[in-house]
Amino acid sequence: MNIEQIVNDSSDEETKSALTYFLQSYMTPAFGALPKNEVELIVLNVLEKLNAIDEEPELYELVSKLKVTRSKARGLIYDRELRRSSEEELDGKVKALLKKPLIQKNGDLYVLEVENPLVSDHLRSKVQKLGYVSDGSFSPSIVKLGLDAVAALIESYLTEQERDDVKGALVAAGAPDTSFKGVIKATFKKVAGKVASDTGEALMEKASDFISPIIDAGVDLVTEKARELFEEADEQNG
């Protein structure tokens, strides 16, 4: 990382803001009183202010730019996120992940790539509280969820009115009229069948078109996409 180039590329305002932030943070509560990890987080924030790293950097960005181990990078991201994100913001990040899963072809397993370790912990905790388990044995950045857990997560993020509206739209489009989770599971099975022949990347992209409206409770788009999904399935079965 070429610090001189980074500073030269920054505007005077950005440089002054970064220096002011650093000195104020380092001098609080007193000069030299902060532990090493807190100073590291301050420097990380300075680098962000100078556009040297992204606002939400991926692990490899920190590994390559800071020349640290992957374990160290995960720790920096975790501690930084812990100080920045509220419960609602972490929920928002989990919802964003749920919109673009890698779906196993039979639709029973959903794989989420979670680079942010705090978001990963938040997701696992949420799943556990709902009475389900998650599998992260393959990699710390990979979380595998069963269809029941995914349906329960989505249900937990919608209000009662939103659940009724989404369920009504899906049933009207052809989903079986069961419980909310039952309707979601049937719909996701259809989604998995529709995109099963594509590569993993296409799975995430195409599945997102159908899953995102449900998570956002966008009833009009849910209706449009669900009709496309169930009508095509009926035509194939016919």
TAGI-V144411 format. One record per helix or strand of 2 or more residues. SS is the DSSP state (~ for helix, > for strand). FROM is the first residue (numbers start at 0). TO is the last residue. If there is no record, write none. Layout:
SS_FROM_TO + SS_FROM_TO
This chain:
~_2_8 + ~_11_25 + ~_35_48 + ~_58_65 + ~_69_83 + ~_86_97 + >_101_102 + >_108_112 + ~_116_128 + >_133_134 + >_141_145 + ~_146_156 + ~_159_172 + ~_179_194 + ~_199_214 + ~_218_236
